[in-house]
Amino acid sequence: MMELVKPVLLFKGCPKCRGDVSITHDVWGDYWHCLQCGYIPQDVTEIAAASPEKSAA
Ligand SMILES: [Zn+2]
């Protein structure tokens, strides 16, 4: 068994609502979408830019 477990959920990764962003897989391939507001980032880097570690209080 060589199957790797990839991270499929990014907590507070949504740049719009700070909701949890999850990987979705369909005929279009894999893409991220927000579980809270349904926002679909065009690029995962957009999620990285919204990293809560960077956000100032
Ligand atoms: Zn959201």
N, CA, C, O and the ligand as a Tripos MOL2 file, in Angstrom:
@<TRIPOS>MOLECULE
protein
  229   227    58     0     0
PROTEIN
NO_CHARGES

@<TRIPOS>ATOM
      1 N           0.8380   -1.2040    0.0000 N.3       1 MET1
      2 CA          0.0000    0.0000    0.0000 C.3       1 MET1
      3 C           0.8740    1.2550    0.0000 C.2       1 MET1
      4 O           1.5510    1.5500    0.9850 O.2       1 MET1
      5 N           0.8510    1.9800   -1.1020 N.am      2 MET2
      6 CA          1.6920    3.1710   -1.2150 C.3       2 MET2
      7 C           0.8620    4.4470   -1.1780 C.2       2 MET2
      8 O           1.3740    5.5340   -1.4490 O.2       2 MET2
      9 N          -0.3840    4.3200   -0.8510 N.am      3 GLU3
     10 CA         -1.2570    5.4830   -0.8960 C.3       3 GLU3
     11 C          -0.9010    6.5070    0.1770 C.2       3 GLU3
     12 O          -0.8580    6.1950    1.3670 O.2       3 GLU3
     13 N          -0.6520    7.7170   -0.2640 N.am      4 LEU4
     14 CA         -0.3110    8.7820    0.6720 C.3       4 LEU4
     15 C          -1.5580    9.5590    1.0590 C.2       4 LEU4
     16 O          -2.4550    9.7720    0.2440 O.2       4 LEU4
     17 N          -1.5970    9.9640    2.2790 N.am      5 VAL5
     18 CA         -2.7170   10.7640    2.7460 C.3       5 VAL5
     19 C          -2.3780   12.2450    2.5930 C.2       5 VAL5
     20 O          -1.5280   12.7810    3.3030 O.2       5 VAL5
     21 N          -3.0500   12.8790    1.6670 N.am      6 LYS6
     22 CA         -2.8210   14.3020    1.4580 C.3       6 LYS6
     23 C          -3.7400   15.1240    2.3630 C.2       6 LYS6
     24 O          -4.8300   14.6880    2.7330 O.2       6 LYS6
     25 N          -3.2760   16.3020    2.7010 N.am      7 PRO7
     26 CA         -4.1700   17.1960    3.4450 C.3       7 PRO7
     27 C          -5.3270   17.6250    2.5610 C.2       7 PRO7
     28 O          -5.1190   18.1210    1.4540 O.2       7 PRO7
     29 N          -6.5130   17.4400    3.0360 N.am      8 VAL8
     30 CA         -7.6900   17.7630    2.2300 C.3       8 VAL8
     31 C          -8.5230   18.8710    2.8710 C.2       8 VAL8
     32 O          -9.5860   19.2430    2.3730 O.2       8 VAL8
     33 N          -8.0170   19.3810    3.9760 N.am      9 LEU9
     34 CA         -8.7680   20.4160    4.6640 C.3       9 LEU9
     35 C          -7.8080   21.4430    5.2440 C.2       9 LEU9
     36 O          -6.8120   21.1020    5.8830 O.2       9 LEU9
     37 N          -8.1320   22.7050    5.0050 N.am     10 LEU10
     38 CA         -7.2730   23.7740    5.5000 C.3      10 LEU10
     39 C          -8.1290   24.6800    6.3790 C.2      10 LEU10
     40 O          -9.0080   25.3930    5.8960 O.2      10 LEU10
     41 N          -7.8540   24.6350    7.6570 N.am     11 PHE11
     42 CA         -8.6760   25.3950    8.5910 C.3      11 PHE11
     43 C          -8.4580   26.8960    8.4310 C.2      11 PHE11
     44 O          -7.3210   27.3600    8.3440 O.2      11 PHE11
     45 N          -9.5410   27.6410    8.3930 N.am     12 LYS12
     46 CA         -9.4850   29.0980    8.2790 C.3      12 LYS12
     47 C          -8.6870   29.5170    7.0470 C.2      12 LYS12
     48 O          -7.9640   30.5130    7.0810 O.2      12 LYS12
     49 N          -8.8200   28.7530    5.9540 N.am     13 GLY13
     50 CA         -8.0390   29.0330    4.7580 C.3      13 GLY13
     51 C          -8.7600   29.9230    3.7640 C.2      13 GLY13
     52 O          -8.1680   30.3320    2.7660 O.2      13 GLY13
     53 N         -10.0320   30.2350    4.0140 N.am     14 CYS14
     54 CA        -10.7900   31.0410    3.0690 C.3      14 CYS14
     55 C         -10.4240   32.5120    3.2000 C.2      14 CYS14
     56 O         -10.5300   33.0820    4.2860 O.2      14 CYS14
     57 N          -9.9880   33.1430    2.0840 N.am     15 PRO15
     58 CA         -9.6290   34.5600    2.1100 C.3      15 PRO15
     59 C         -10.8310   35.4730    2.2960 C.2      15 PRO15
     60 O         -10.6750   36.6460    2.6370 O.2      15 PRO15
     61 N         -12.0160   34.9480    2.0780 N.am     16 LYS16
     62 CA        -13.2120   35.7910    2.1850 C.3      16 LYS16
     63 C         -13.8280   35.7590    3.5800 C.2      16 LYS16
     64 O         -14.1090   36.8020    4.1710 O.2      16 LYS16
     65 N         -14.0350   34.5470    4.0980 N.am     17 CYS17
     66 CA        -14.7570   34.4370    5.3610 C.3      17 CYS17
     67 C         -13.9530   33.7430    6.4450 C.2      17 CYS17
     68 O         -14.4430   33.5320    7.5550 O.2      17 CYS17
     69 N         -12.7230   33.3900    6.1220 N.am     18 ARG18
     70 CA        -11.8770   32.6740    7.0900 C.3      18 ARG18
     71 C         -12.4670   31.3330    7.4720 C.2      18 ARG18
     72 O         -12.2090   30.8020    8.5520 O.2      18 ARG18
     73 N         -13.2570   30.8030    6.5710 N.am     19 GLY19
     74 CA        -13.8360   29.4870    6.8410 C.3      19 GLY19
     75 C         -12.8400   28.3900    6.4960 C.2      19 GLY19
     76 O         -11.6990   28.6520    6.1140 O.2      19 GLY19
     77 N         -13.2960   27.1810    6.6390 N.am     20 ASP20
     78 CA        -12.4460   26.0400    6.3540 C.3      20 ASP20
     79 C         -12.5320   25.6860    4.8760 C.2      20 ASP20
     80 O         -13.6230   25.5870    4.3150 O.2      20 ASP20
     81 N         -11.3830   25.4990    4.2530 N.am     21 VAL21
     82 CA        -11.3250   25.2080    2.8260 C.3      21 VAL21
     83 C         -10.9820   23.7370    2.6160 C.2      21 VAL21
     84 O         -10.0560   23.2060    3.2280 O.2      21 VAL21
     85 N         -11.7310   23.1040    1.7580 N.am     22 SER22
     86 CA        -11.5520   21.6720    1.5350 C.3      22 SER22
     87 C         -11.2880   21.3740    0.0650 C.2      22 SER22
     88 O         -11.7280   22.1020   -0.8250 O.2      22 SER22
     89 N         -10.5750   20.3060   -0.1610 N.am     23 ILE23
     90 CA        -10.3480   19.8320   -1.5280 C.3      23 ILE23
     91 C         -11.5980   19.1240   -2.0410 C.2      23 ILE23
     92 O         -12.1850   18.2820   -1.3620 O.2      23 ILE23
     93 N         -11.9790   19.4860   -3.2410 N.am     24 THR24
     94 CA        -13.0750   18.7800   -3.8980 C.3      24 THR24
     95 C         -12.5440   18.1400   -5.1670 C.2      24 THR24
     96 O         -11.7050   18.7150   -5.8600 O.2      24 THR24
     97 N         -13.0210   16.9830   -5.4580 N.am     25 HIS25
     98 CA        -12.5850   16.2950   -6.6650 C.3      25 HIS25
     99 C         -13.7960   15.9740   -7.5340 C.2      25 HIS25
    100 O         -14.7490   15.3400   -7.0820 O.2      25 HIS25
    101 N         -13.7440   16.4200   -8.7830 N.am     26 ASP26
    102 CA        -14.8080   16.0620   -9.7180 C.3      26 ASP26
    103 C         -14.2110   15.9610  -11.1220 C.2      26 ASP26
    104 O         -12.9960   15.8320  -11.2780 O.2      26 ASP26
    105 N         -15.0570   16.0200  -12.1240 N.am     27 VAL27
    106 CA        -14.5820   15.8440  -13.4990 C.3      27 VAL27
    107 C         -13.5920   16.9180  -13.9190 C.2      27 VAL27
    108 O         -12.8100   16.7220  -14.8500 O.2      27 VAL27
    109 N         -13.6280   18.0610  -13.2250 N.am     28 TRP28
    110 CA        -12.7170   19.1460  -13.5540 C.3      28 TRP28
    111 C         -11.3590   18.9640  -12.8740 C.2      28 TRP28
    112 O         -10.4070   19.6980  -13.1400 O.2      28 TRP28
    113 N         -11.2980   17.9730  -11.9950 N.am     29 GLY29
    114 CA        -10.0530   17.7460  -11.2800 C.3      29 GLY29
    115 C         -10.1960   18.1360   -9.8230 C.2      29 GLY29
    116 O         -11.2960   18.2080   -9.2740 O.2      29 GLY29
    117 N          -9.0530   18.3820   -9.2190 N.am     30 ASP30
    118 CA         -9.0740   18.7750   -7.8140 C.3      30 ASP30
    119 C          -9.0930   20.2920   -7.6960 C.2      30 ASP30
    120 O          -8.3670   20.9890   -8.4040 O.2      30 ASP30
    121 N          -9.9170   20.7870   -6.8110 N.am     31 TYR31
    122 CA         -9.8860   22.2140   -6.5390 C.3      31 TYR31
    123 C         -10.3570   22.4700   -5.1160 C.2      31 TYR31
    124 O         -11.0430   21.6520   -4.5020 O.2      31 TYR31
    125 N          -9.9630   23.6320   -4.6180 N.am     32 TRP32
    126 CA        -10.3340   23.9920   -3.2560 C.3      32 TRP32
    127 C         -11.6580   24.7370   -3.2600 C.2      32 TRP32
    128 O         -11.9770   25.4500   -4.2110 O.2      32 TRP32
    129 N         -12.4090   24.5720   -2.2120 N.am     33 HIS33
    130 CA        -13.6030   25.3870   -2.0500 C.3      33 HIS33
    131 C         -13.8860   25.5500   -0.5600 C.2      33 HIS33
    132 O         -13.5600   24.6890    0.2570 O.2      33 HIS33
    133 N         -14.5000   26.6760   -0.2390 N.am     34 CYS34
    134 CA        -14.7820   26.9790    1.1550 C.3      34 CYS34
    135 C         -16.0420   26.2640    1.6210 C.2      34 CYS34
    136 O         -17.0790   26.2980    0.9590 O.2      34 CYS34
    137 N         -15.9290   25.6240    2.7650 N.am     35 LEU35
    138 CA        -17.0800   24.8900    3.2970 C.3      35 LEU35
    139 C         -18.1400   25.8390    3.8430 C.2      35 LEU35
    140 O         -19.3150   25.4840    3.9330 O.2      35 LEU35
    141 N         -17.7180   27.0410    4.2050 N.am     36 GLN36
    142 CA        -18.6460   27.9710    4.8330 C.3      36 GLN36
    143 C         -19.3990   28.8150    3.7990 C.2      36 GLN36
    144 O         -20.6270   28.9010    3.8380 O.2      36 GLN36
    145 N         -18.6510   29.4430    2.8670 N.am     37 CYS37
    146 CA        -19.2900   30.3730    1.9420 C.3      37 CYS37
    147 C         -19.2780   29.8610    0.5050 C.2      37 CYS37
    148 O         -19.9030   30.4580   -0.3710 O.2      37 CYS37
    149 N         -18.5820   28.7740    0.2630 N.am     38 GLY38
    150 CA        -18.5700   28.1990   -1.0710 C.3      38 GLY38
    151 C         -17.6020   28.8660   -2.0210 C.2      38 GLY38
    152 O         -17.5750   28.5540   -3.2110 O.2      38 GLY38
    153 N         -16.8070   29.7840   -1.5010 N.am     39 TYR39
    154 CA        -15.8410   30.4820   -2.3320 C.3      39 TYR39
    155 C         -14.8250   29.5090   -2.9210 C.2      39 TYR39
    156 O         -14.3390   28.6130   -2.2310 O.2      39 TYR39
    157 N         -14.5080   29.6940   -4.2040 N.am     40 ILE40
    158 CA        -13.5400   28.8340   -4.8630 C.3      40 ILE40
    159 C         -12.3290   29.6700   -5.2840 C.2      40 ILE40
    160 O         -12.3990   30.4020   -6.2720 O.2      40 ILE40
    161 N         -11.2380   29.5710   -4.5580 N.am     41 PRO41
    162 CA        -10.0240   30.3000   -4.9180 C.3      41 PRO41
    163 C          -9.5140   29.8480   -6.2820 C.2      41 PRO41
    164 O          -9.5460   28.6610   -6.6050 O.2      41 PRO41
    165 N          -9.0410   30.8100   -7.0820 N.am     42 GLN42
    166 CA         -8.5160   30.4740   -8.3980 C.3      42 GLN42
    167 C          -7.1900   29.7340   -8.2850 C.2      42 GLN42
    168 O          -6.8140   28.9590   -9.1640 O.2      42 GLN42
    169 N          -6.5090   29.9840   -7.2110 N.am     43 ASP43
    170 CA         -5.1840   29.4100   -7.0420 C.3      43 ASP43
    171 C          -4.9630   29.1130   -5.5660 C.2      43 ASP43
    172 O          -5.4090   29.8590   -4.6940 O.2      43 ASP43
    173 N          -4.2860   28.0410   -5.3080 N.am     44 VAL44
    174 CA         -4.0480   27.6680   -3.9110 C.3      44 VAL44
    175 C          -3.1750   28.7100   -3.2280 C.2      44 VAL44
    176 O          -3.2240   28.8650   -2.0070 O.2      44 VAL44
    177 N          -2.3740   29.4280   -4.0180 N.am     45 THR45
    178 CA         -1.5200   30.4500   -3.4250 C.3      45 THR45
    179 C          -2.3730   31.5190   -2.7590 C.2      45 THR45
    180 O          -1.9330   32.2090   -1.8400 O.2      45 THR45
    181 N          -3.6090   31.6400   -3.2490 N.am     46 GLU46
    182 CA         -4.5240   32.6040   -2.6540 C.3      46 GLU46
    183 C          -4.8490   32.1920   -1.2230 C.2      46 GLU46
    184 O          -5.0240   33.0280   -0.3370 O.2      46 GLU46
    185 N          -4.9230   30.8920   -1.0280 N.am     47 ILE47
    186 CA         -5.1600   30.3730    0.3160 C.3      47 ILE47
    187 C          -3.9340   30.6100    1.1820 C.2      47 ILE47
    188 O          -4.0380   31.0260    2.3360 O.2      47 ILE47
    189 N          -2.7730   30.3380    0.6050 N.am     48 ALA48
    190 CA         -1.5370   30.5160    1.3540 C.3      48 ALA48
    191 C          -1.3810   31.9670    1.7790 C.2      48 ALA48
    192 O          -0.8920   32.2580    2.8710 O.2      48 ALA48
    193 N          -1.8050   32.8820    0.8990 N.am     49 ALA49
    194 CA         -1.7000   34.3080    1.2060 C.3      49 ALA49
    195 C          -2.6260   34.6740    2.3620 C.2      49 ALA49
    196 O          -2.4140   35.6700    3.0530 O.2      49 ALA49
    197 N          -3.6440   33.8610    2.5570 N.am     50 ALA50
    198 CA         -4.6090   34.1460    3.6030 C.3      50 ALA50
    199 C          -4.2930   33.3710    4.8790 C.2      50 ALA50
    200 O          -5.1210   33.2600    5.7830 O.2      50 ALA50
    201 N          -3.1000   32.8500    4.9250 N.am     51 SER51
    202 CA         -2.7030   32.0740    6.0980 C.3      51 SER51
    203 C          -2.8930   32.8700    7.3730 C.2      51 SER51
    204 O          -2.4200   34.0020    7.4760 O.2      51 SER51
    205 N          -3.5750   32.2980    8.3340 N.am     52 PRO52
    206 CA         -3.8460   32.9990    9.5980 C.3      52 PRO52
    207 C          -2.5680   33.3620   10.3420 C.2      52 PRO52
    208 O          -2.5710   34.2320   11.2130 O.2      52 PRO52
    209 N          -1.4810   32.6900    9.9930 N.am     53 GLU53
    210 CA         -0.2150   32.9860   10.6620 C.3      53 GLU53
    211 C           0.2860   34.3720   10.2820 C.2      53 GLU53
    212 O           1.0120   35.0130   11.0420 O.2      53 GLU53
    213 N          -0.1180   34.8330    9.0790 N.am     54 LYS54
    214 CA          0.3460   36.1270    8.5980 C.3      54 LYS54
    215 C          -0.5520   37.2620    9.0690 C.2      54 LYS54
    216 O          -0.1130   38.4060    9.1830 O.2      54 LYS54
    217 N          -1.7980   36.9420    9.3380 N.am     55 SER55
    218 CA         -2.7590   37.9910    9.6700 C.3      55 SER55
    219 C          -2.4070   38.6750   10.9810 C.2      55 SER55
    220 O          -2.1880   38.0220   12.0010 O.2      55 SER55
    221 N          -2.3570   39.9640   10.9370 N.am     56 ALA56
    222 CA         -2.0920   40.7360   12.1380 C.3      56 ALA56
    223 C          -3.3790   40.9210   12.9410 C.2      56 ALA56
    224 O          -4.4700   41.0080   12.3790 O.2      56 ALA56
    225 N          -3.2340   40.9780   14.2170 N.am     57 ALA57
    226 CA         -4.4060   41.0980   15.0790 C.3      57 ALA57
    227 C          -5.0830   42.4500   14.9060 C.2      57 ALA57
    228 O          -6.0900   42.7240   15.5580 O.2      57 ALA57
    229 ZN        -15.3970   31.2660    2.8220 Zn       58 ZN58
@<TRIPOS>BOND
     1     1     2 1
     2     2     3 1
     3     3     4 2
     4     3     5 am
     5     5     6 1
     6     6     7 1
     7     7     8 2
     8     7     9 am
     9     9    10 1
    10    10    11 1
    11    11    12 2
    12    11    13 am
    13    13    14 1
    14    14    15 1
    15    15    16 2
    16    15    17 am
    17    17    18 1
    18    18    19 1
    19    19    20 2
    20    19    21 am
    21    21    22 1
    22    22    23 1
    23    23    24 2
    24    23    25 am
    25    25    26 1
    26    26    27 1
    27    27    28 2
    28    27    29 am
    29    29    30 1
    30    30    31 1
    31    31    32 2
    32    31    33 am
    33    33    34 1
    34    34    35 1
    35    35    36 2
    36    35    37 am
    37    37    38 1
    38    38    39 1
    39    39    40 2
    40    39    41 am
    41    41    42 1
    42    42    43 1
    43    43    44 2
    44    43    45 am
    45    45    46 1
    46    46    47 1
    47    47    48 2
    48    47    49 am
    49    49    50 1
    50    50    51 1
    51    51    52 2
    52    51    53 am
    53    53    54 1
    54    54    55 1
    55    55    56 2
    56    55    57 am
    57    57    58 1
    58    58    59 1
    59    59    60 2
    60    59    61 am
    61    61    62 1
    62    62    63 1
    63    63    64 2
    64    63    65 am
    65    65    66 1
    66    66    67 1
    67    67    68 2
    68    67    69 am
    69    69    70 1
    70    70    71 1
    71    71    72 2
    72    71    73 am
    73    73    74 1
    74    74    75 1
    75    75    76 2
    76    75    77 am
    77    77    78 1
    78    78    79 1
    79    79    80 2
    80    79    81 am
    81    81    82 1
    82    82    83 1
    83    83    84 2
    84    83    85 am
    85    85    86 1
    86    86    87 1
    87    87    88 2
    88    87    89 am
    89    89    90 1
    90    90    91 1
    91    91    92 2
    92    91    93 am
    93    93    94 1
    94    94    95 1
    95    95    96 2
    96    95    97 am
    97    97    98 1
    98    98    99 1
    99    99   100 2
   100    99   101 am
   101   101   102 1
   102   102   103 1
   103   103   104 2
   104   103   105 am
   105   105   106 1
   106   106   107 1
   107   107   108 2
   108   107   109 am
   109   109   110 1
   110   110   111 1
   111   111   112 2
   112   111   113 am
   113   113   114 1
   114   114   115 1
   115   115   116 2
   116   115   117 am
   117   117   118 1
   118   118   119 1
   119   119   120 2
   120   119   121 am
   121   121   122 1
   122   122   123 1
   123   123   124 2
   124   123   125 am
   125   125   126 1
   126   126   127 1
   127   127   128 2
   128   127   129 am
   129   129   130 1
   130   130   131 1
   131   131   132 2
   132   131   133 am
   133   133   134 1
   134   134   135 1
   135   135   136 2
   136   135   137 am
   137   137   138 1
   138   138   139 1
   139   139   140 2
   140   139   141 am
   141   141   142 1
   142   142   143 1
   143   143   144 2
   144   143   145 am
   145   145   146 1
   146   146   147 1
   147   147   148 2
   148   147   149 am
   149   149   150 1
   150   150   151 1
   151   151   152 2
   152   151   153 am
   153   153   154 1
   154   154   155 1
   155   155   156 2
   156   155   157 am
   157   157   158 1
   158   158   159 1
   159   159   160 2
   160   159   161 am
   161   161   162 1
   162   162   163 1
   163   163   164 2
   164   163   165 am
   165   165   166 1
   166   166   167 1
   167   167   168 2
   168   167   169 am
   169   169   170 1
   170   170   171 1
   171   171   172 2
   172   171   173 am
   173   173   174 1
   174   174   175 1
   175   175   176 2
   176   175   177 am
   177   177   178 1
   178   178   179 1
   179   179   180 2
   180   179   181 am
   181   181   182 1
   182   182   183 1
   183   183   184 2
   184   183   185 am
   185   185   186 1
   186   186   187 1
   187   187   188 2
   188   187   189 am
   189   189   190 1
   190   190   191 1
   191   191   192 2
   192   191   193 am
   193   193   194 1
   194   194   195 1
   195   195   196 2
   196   195   197 am
   197   197   198 1
   198   198   199 1
   199   199   200 2
   200   199   201 am
   201   201   202 1
   202   202   203 1
   203   203   204 2
   204   203   205 am
   205   205   206 1
   206   206   207 1
   207   207   208 2
   208   207   209 am
   209   209   210 1
   210   210   211 1
   211   211   212 2
   212   211   213 am
   213   213   214 1
   214   214   215 1
   215   215   216 2
   216   215   217 am
   217   217   218 1
   218   218   219 1
   219   219   220 2
   220   219   221 am
   221   221   222 1
   222   222   223 1
   223   223   224 2
   224   223   225 am
   225   225   226 1
   226   226   227 1
   227   227   228 2
@<TRIPOS>SUBSTRUCTURE
     1 MET1         2 RESIDUE 1 A MET
     2 MET2         6 RESIDUE 1 A MET
     3 GLU3        10 RESIDUE 1 A GLU
     4 LEU4        14 RESIDUE 1 A LEU
     5 VAL5        18 RESIDUE 1 A VAL
     6 LYS6        22 RESIDUE 1 A LYS
     7 PRO7        26 RESIDUE 1 A PRO
     8 VAL8        30 RESIDUE 1 A VAL
     9 LEU9        34 RESIDUE 1 A LEU
    10 LEU10       38 RESIDUE 1 A LEU
    11 PHE11       42 RESIDUE 1 A PHE
    12 LYS12       46 RESIDUE 1 A LYS
    13 GLY13       50 RESIDUE 1 A GLY
    14 CYS14       54 RESIDUE 1 A CYS
    15 PRO15       58 RESIDUE 1 A PRO
    16 LYS16       62 RESIDUE 1 A LYS
    17 CYS17       66 RESIDUE 1 A CYS
    18 ARG18       70 RESIDUE 1 A ARG
    19 GLY19       74 RESIDUE 1 A GLY
    20 ASP20       78 RESIDUE 1 A ASP
    21 VAL21       82 RESIDUE 1 A VAL
    22 SER22       86 RESIDUE 1 A SER
    23 ILE23       90 RESIDUE 1 A ILE
    24 THR24       94 RESIDUE 1 A THR
    25 HIS25       98 RESIDUE 1 A HIS
    26 ASP26      102 RESIDUE 1 A ASP
    27 VAL27      106 RESIDUE 1 A VAL
    28 TRP28      110 RESIDUE 1 A TRP
    29 GLY29      114 RESIDUE 1 A GLY
    30 ASP30      118 RESIDUE 1 A ASP
    31 TYR31      122 RESIDUE 1 A TYR
    32 TRP32      126 RESIDUE 1 A TRP
    33 HIS33      130 RESIDUE 1 A HIS
    34 CYS34      134 RESIDUE 1 A CYS
    35 LEU35      138 RESIDUE 1 A LEU
    36 GLN36      142 RESIDUE 1 A GLN
    37 CYS37      146 RESIDUE 1 A CYS
    38 GLY38      150 RESIDUE 1 A GLY
    39 TYR39      154 RESIDUE 1 A TYR
    40 ILE40      158 RESIDUE 1 A ILE
    41 PRO41      162 RESIDUE 1 A PRO
    42 GLN42      166 RESIDUE 1 A GLN
    43 ASP43      170 RESIDUE 1 A ASP
    44 VAL44      174 RESIDUE 1 A VAL
    45 THR45      178 RESIDUE 1 A THR
    46 GLU46      182 RESIDUE 1 A GLU
    47 ILE47      186 RESIDUE 1 A ILE
    48 ALA48      190 RESIDUE 1 A ALA
    49 ALA49      194 RESIDUE 1 A ALA
    50 ALA50      198 RESIDUE 1 A ALA
    51 SER51      202 RESIDUE 1 A SER
    52 PRO52      206 RESIDUE 1 A PRO
    53 GLU53      210 RESIDUE 1 A GLU
    54 LYS54      214 RESIDUE 1 A LYS
    55 SER55      218 RESIDUE 1 A SER
    56 ALA56      222 RESIDUE 1 A ALA
    57 ALA57      226 RESIDUE 1 A ALA
    58 ZN58       229 GROUP 0 **** ****
